[in-house]
């Protein structure tokens, strides 16, 4: 589609363009296999000489339509869908870094990502240097080593709700001549395009706001096509690599990252997105702009209510004028700070649990980002594998409740929290 179209039009129209007489809605190609008349045809597709599909682990028409839609919504030049958001994060790292390498990452990350970086990647030989996202540029640069291969952060930290300083992190990446990888799950393409602020690779858990209805697991990686992989720091891109011995910068040029991702990881590791999940995510994306507007307005209204409540010790929502992230949120985010807020209940961990367990409209769910309102107590659930020091580093305190604010009527959401707070 033309770049002149706004995001709402792209959400509805992009990714799939039927020919005359074809299905207007994206068809679900629920097949693992594809038939050909000759062996030569199969060979030409396998050698990428002609377009086509061989096996759904490698590619599928419905999944391709989702990938094209995300390129339109988020920008970049290519997108690769995966089976989950976590697999997208893993792929985005190991497509760049190998055993013996180092990466720099914000310490305020989703608990699953922190666990991955803190416990699993080191077992693969990839060491992670965590940094407070509020550290100075000089402090971050001081963590860099000769083998540092990327810098990683989340647009809006989960559940810390810090807004990433894109100017600082992208400056560090440019000075080190390494890619800047951003998880944009919470903000979504509706609120920000990280490519406009120096990101090179963007990842999403499409399970969250992209689907928006808690029915389809998935992830996606978007290649910005804006990094020089031939700068001498990434030999896997410039020398014959993998089972095909391809030289990726020669074979795929500006799409070297996504080309290597498909050939070496999607094809060989196999964390491919299911066609039905891709279809459901496409349906969700068609209303992303409408839902995100409501998520943002509801979250801000609930945050304002909670900030005035005598039994609430503190509230975090980046679009609250009193929030420490307000200036950065207004700088980078378009019209809201998504649907996630956190608050602390006076009385500590037991009071926090009592409030969460007394809610009727909101339910206790680990997931976030769909049409329903959810709450979770991260210290005893999503971040339970971390010690208290690590939890605090990730923005988790004992009294914290995370709220994923849905799109129900805000009066009912507020009344629900009011009756729950009356219980303590």
C-alpha positions in Angstrom: 0.0 0.0 0.0 1.0 3.6 -0.4 3.0 5.1 2.5 0.5 8.0 2.4 -2.2 5.8 4.1 -2.6 6.2 7.8 -2.3 3.3 10.2 -6.0 2.7 10.5 -6.4 2.2 6.8 -3.3 0.0 6.7 -4.7 -2.1 9.6 -7.8 -2.9 7.6 -6.5 -3.1 4.1 -2.9 -4.1 4.0 -1.1 -7.4 3.5 -3.6 -9.2 1.3 -4.8 -8.0 -2.1 -7.1 -10.4 -3.9 -7.3 -10.6 -7.6 -10.7 -10.4 -9.4 -12.9 -13.3 -8.3 -10.7 -14.3 -5.3 -11.8 -14.4 -1.7 -12.0 -10.9 -0.3 -10.9 -12.2 3.2 -7.5 -13.8 3.6 -8.0 -17.5 3.0 -6.7 -20.0 5.6 -4.3 -22.4 3.7 -4.5 -25.1 6.3 -2.0 -27.4 4.6 1.5 -28.6 5.5 2.3 -29.5 1.9 2.2 -28.1 -1.7 1.8 -30.1 -5.0 4.0 -29.7 -8.1 4.0 -31.3 -11.5 7.7 -31.7 -11.9 10.8 -32.2 -9.8 12.4 -29.3 -11.6 9.7 -27.0 -10.3 10.3 -28.1 -6.7 14.1 -27.6 -7.2 13.6 -24.1 -8.5 11.4 -23.2 -5.5 13.9 -24.8 -3.2 16.8 -22.8 -4.8 14.7 -19.6 -4.6 14.8 -19.2 -8.3 11.0 -19.1 -8.5 8.5 -18.1 -5.8 6.4 -20.8 -4.1 5.9 -22.9 -1.1 7.3 -26.3 -0.2 6.4 -27.0 3.4 4.6 -24.9 6.0 7.4 -25.0 8.5 9.3 -22.9 5.9 6.5 -20.8 4.5 2.7 -20.7 4.1 0.5 -18.3 2.1 -1.6 -17.2 5.1 1.4 -16.6 7.2 3.0 -14.6 4.4 -0.1 -12.4 4.3 0.4 -11.7 8.1 4.1 -10.9 7.5 3.2 -8.5 4.7 0.6 -6.8 6.8 3.2 -6.2 9.6 5.7 -4.7 7.1 3.0 -2.2 6.2 2.0 -1.5 9.8 5.4 -1.4 11.4 7.7 -0.4 8.5 10.9 -2.2 7.6 11.4 -4.3 4.5 10.6 -7.9 5.6 8.9 -9.7 8.4 9.2 -13.3 9.7 6.4 -14.8 11.8 7.2 -17.3 14.5 5.2 -19.6 16.7 5.3 -17.3 19.8 6.6 -14.0 21.0 9.3 -15.8 23.0 10.6 -17.6 19.9 10.7 -14.3 18.1 12.9 -12.9 20.9 15.2 -16.0 20.8 15.5 -15.8 17.0 16.3 -12.1 17.0 19.2 -12.7 19.3 20.8 -15.9 18.0 20.4 -14.7 14.4 23.0 -12.1 15.4 25.0 -13.4 18.4 26.8 -16.7 18.8 28.7 -18.6 21.5 31.4 -16.4 22.8 29.5 -13.2 22.1 28.1 -10.6 24.4 24.9 -8.5 24.3 23.7 -5.4 26.2 20.1 -5.4 27.5 17.9 -3.2 29.5 17.3 -4.7 32.9 13.6 -3.7 32.9 12.3 -6.5 30.8 9.3 -8.9 30.7 10.1 -11.7 33.2 10.3 -14.4 30.6 12.8 -12.4 28.5 14.8 -11.6 31.6 14.9 -15.3 32.5 16.0 -16.2 29.0 18.8 -13.6 29.0 19.9 -14.3 32.6 19.7 -18.1 32.7 19.4 -19.7 29.2 21.5 -17.6 26.8 24.6 -17.9 29.0 24.3 -21.7 28.7 24.5 -21.2 24.9 27.7 -19.2 25.4 26.0 -15.7 24.9 26.7 -13.5 27.9 24.3 -10.6 28.7 25.3 -7.4 30.3 22.2 -5.9 32.0 22.0 -2.1 32.3 19.5 0.2 34.0 17.8 2.0 31.1 18.2 5.2 33.0 22.0 4.8 33.0 24.0 7.5 31.1 25.2 6.8 27.6 28.7 6.7 28.9 27.8 4.0 31.5 26.2 1.9 28.8 29.1 2.3 26.5 31.4 1.2 29.3 29.8 -2.2 29.2 30.7 -2.8 25.6 33.3 -5.4 24.7 35.0 -6.3 21.4 32.5 -9.1 21.1 29.3 -7.1 21.9 26.9 -7.8 19.1 23.6 -5.9 19.9 21.8 -3.7 22.3 18.2 -4.7 23.4 15.3 -2.9 25.0 11.5 -2.8 25.3 9.6 0.3 24.1 7.5 0.1 27.2 8.9 -2.1 29.9 6.7 -4.9 31.3 5.9 -4.4 34.2 8.2 -1.5 35.0 6.5 0.8 32.5 9.6 2.7 31.7 9.6 4.3 28.3 12.8 3.5 26.4 15.1 6.4 25.7 15.4 5.7 22.0 17.8 8.6 21.3 20.3 7.3 23.9 20.0 3.6 23.0 20.2 4.2 19.3 23.2 6.5 19.8 25.0 3.8 21.7 24.2 1.3 18.9 25.6 3.6 16.3 28.8 4.4 18.2 29.4 0.7 18.7 28.2 -0.1 15.1 25.9 -2.9 16.3 22.2 -3.4 15.7 19.5 -2.0 18.1 16.8 -4.6 18.7 13.5 -3.4 20.2 10.5 -5.4 21.6 7.5 -3.2 20.7 4.8 -5.6 22.0 3.2 -3.3 24.6 3.3 -0.1 22.4 2.3 -1.8 19.2 2.7 -0.1 15.7 -0.3 2.1 16.7 1.7 4.1 19.2 5.2 4.1 17.7 7.4 3.1 14.8 10.8 2.3 16.5 12.5 2.4 13.0 11.9 6.1 13.0 14.0 6.4 16.2 17.0 4.3 15.2 15.9 0.7 15.7 17.2 -1.9 13.3 15.1 -5.0 14.3 11.7 -5.0 16.0 10.0 -8.0 17.7 6.5 -8.5 18.9 4.5 -11.1 20.7 1.5 -11.1 18.4 -0.3 -13.0 21.1 -0.9 -9.7 22.9 -2.5 -6.6 21.3 -2.0 -7.8 17.7 -4.4 -10.7 18.2 -6.2 -8.8 20.9 -8.7 -11.6 21.8 -6.5 -14.2 23.5 -7.0 -16.9 20.9 -3.8 -17.1 18.8 -0.2 -17.6 20.0 2.4 -16.0 17.8 5.4 -13.7 17.3 6.9 -11.7 14.6 10.3 -10.2 13.7 10.6 -7.2 11.4 13.8 -6.4 9.6 14.5 -2.7 9.2 16.9 -3.3 6.3 18.9 -0.4 7.8 22.0 -2.0 9.2 25.3 -2.8 7.5 25.9 -6.4 8.2 29.2 -6.3 6.2 30.9 -4.0 8.7 33.4 -6.7 9.7 31.7 -7.6 13.0 29.4 -10.3 11.7 31.3 -13.0 9.8 28.2 -15.3 9.7 26.8 -12.7 7.2 29.8 -12.3 5.0 31.3 -15.8 4.8 29.8 -19.1 3.7 27.5 -20.2 6.6 25.2 -23.0 7.5 24.0 -26.0 5.5 23.6 -24.0 2.3 27.0 -22.2 2.6 25.3 -19.0 1.5 26.9 -15.6 1.9 23.9 -13.7 3.2 24.9 -10.2 2.4 25.5 -11.2 -1.2 22.5 -13.4 -1.5 19.9 -11.2 0.2 21.6 -7.7 0.3 19.6 -5.3 2.4 17.4 -8.3 3.6 20.5 -10.2 4.9 19.1 -10.4 8.4 15.6 -11.8 7.4 17.2 -14.0 4.8 19.5 -15.6 7.3 16.7 -15.9 9.8 14.5 -17.9 7.4 17.3 -20.1 6.1 19.2 -20.9 9.3 16.5 -20.6 12.0 12.9 -20.8 10.8 13.8 -23.7 8.5 16.1 -25.5 10.8 14.7 -24.8 14.3 11.1 -24.9 13.1 9.2 -22.5 15.4 6.8 -21.6 12.6 3.5 -19.9 13.1 0.4 -22.0 12.4 -1.8 -20.8 9.5 -4.9 -20.6 11.6 -3.1 -18.5 14.2 -1.9 -16.2 11.4 -5.4 -15.8 10.1 -6.8 -15.0 13.6 -4.0 -12.5 14.2 -4.8 -10.8 10.8 -8.4 -10.4 12.0 -7.2 -8.9 15.2 -4.9 -6.4 13.5 -7.8 -5.1 11.4 -9.2 -3.5 14.6 -5.8 -2.7 16.3 -6.3 1.1 15.8 -9.8 1.1 17.4 -8.8 -1.2 20.3 -5.6 0.6 21.1 -7.4 4.0 21.3 -9.9 2.5 23.8 -7.2 0.6 25.8 -5.2 3.9 26.2 -8.2 6.0 27.2 -9.4 3.4 29.7 -6.0 2.9 31.2 -5.5 6.6 31.7 -8.9 7.0 33.3 -8.3 4.1 35.7 -4.8 5.4 36.5 -6.3 8.8 37.4 -8.9 7.2 39.6 -6.4 5.0 41.4 -4.0 7.9 41.9 -6.7 9.6 44.0 -7.7 6.6 46.1 -6.7 6.7 49.8 -5.8 3.0 49.9 -3.5 3.2 46.9 0.2 4.1 47.7 1.3 4.8 44.1 0.3 4.5 40.5 2.4 4.1 37.4 1.1 4.9 33.9 3.4 6.8 31.5 0.7 9.1 30.3 -0.2 10.4 33.8 1.2 13.9 34.0 2.6 13.1 37.4 4.5 10.0 36.1 8.2 10.2 35.8 8.0 8.8 32.3 5.5 11.4 31.1 7.9 13.6 29.2 9.4 10.6 27.4 6.0 9.1 26.7 4.8 12.4 25.1 8.0 12.5 23.0 7.9 9.0 21.6 4.3 7.7 21.9 1.4 8.8 19.7 -1.6 9.6 21.9 -1.3 7.1 24.7 0.9 4.7 26.6 -1.0 1.4 25.8 -3.3 -0.5 28.2 -0.9 -1.5 31.0 -0.7 0.2 34.3 0.7 -0.8 37.7 -0.2 0.3 41.2 0.8 -0.4 44.8 -1.7 -1.1 47.5 -1.2 0.2 51.0 -0.7 -2.8 53.2 1.9 -4.6 51.1 1.7 -8.0 49.5 -1.3 -9.5 51.4 -3.4 -6.4 50.7 -2.4 -6.5 47.0 -3.4 -10.1 46.7 -6.7 -9.4 48.5 -7.6 -6.6 46.0 -6.7 -8.8 43.0 -8.7 -11.7 44.2 -11.8 -9.5 45.0 -12.2 -8.2 41.5 -15.2 -9.4 39.4 -15.0 -7.7 36.0 -11.2 -8.1 36.0 -9.8 -11.6 36.2 -6.5 -13.0 37.3 -4.7 -13.9 34.1 -1.0 -14.1 33.2 -1.6 -12.9 29.6 -2.1 -9.2 28.7 -3.2 -7.1 25.8 -6.6 -8.5 24.9 -10.1 -7.0 25.1 -10.7 -8.1 28.7 -9.3 -6.5 31.8 -6.8 -8.7 33.6 -4.7 -8.4 36.8 -1.6 -10.2 38.0 0.7 -10.0 41.0 4.1 -10.3 39.3 6.2 -10.9 42.4 4.4 -14.1 43.2 3.7 -15.2 39.6 5.4 -14.0 36.4 8.6 -13.0 38.2 8.7 -15.7 40.8 11.9 -17.2 39.4 13.8 -14.0 40.2 15.1 -13.1 43.7 14.0 -9.8 45.3 17.0 -7.8 44.0 16.4 -9.0 40.4 12.7 -8.3 40.8 13.3 -4.8 41.8 15.8 -4.4 39.0 13.0 -5.4 36.6 10.6 -2.9 38.3 8.7 -5.4 40.4 8.0 -4.7 44.1 6.0 -6.8 46.6 2.9 -4.6 46.6 2.7 -4.1 42.8 -0.4 -5.2 40.8 -0.2 -5.1 37.0 -3.4 -4.3 35.3 -4.0 -5.0 31.6 -6.9 -2.6 31.1 -9.5 -3.9 28.6 -12.0 -2.2 26.4 -15.1 -2.7 28.6 -17.0 0.4 29.7 -14.6 2.4 31.9 -17.4 3.1 34.5 -17.7 -0.6 35.2 -13.9 -1.1 35.4 -13.6 1.7 37.9 -16.5 0.4 40.0 -14.9 -3.0 40.1 -11.7 -1.7 41.5 -13.6 0.5 43.9 -15.5 -2.5 45.4 -12.2 -4.5 45.6 -10.4 -1.8 47.4 -13.3 -1.5 49.8 -12.5 -5.1 50.9 -9.2 -4.0 52.6 
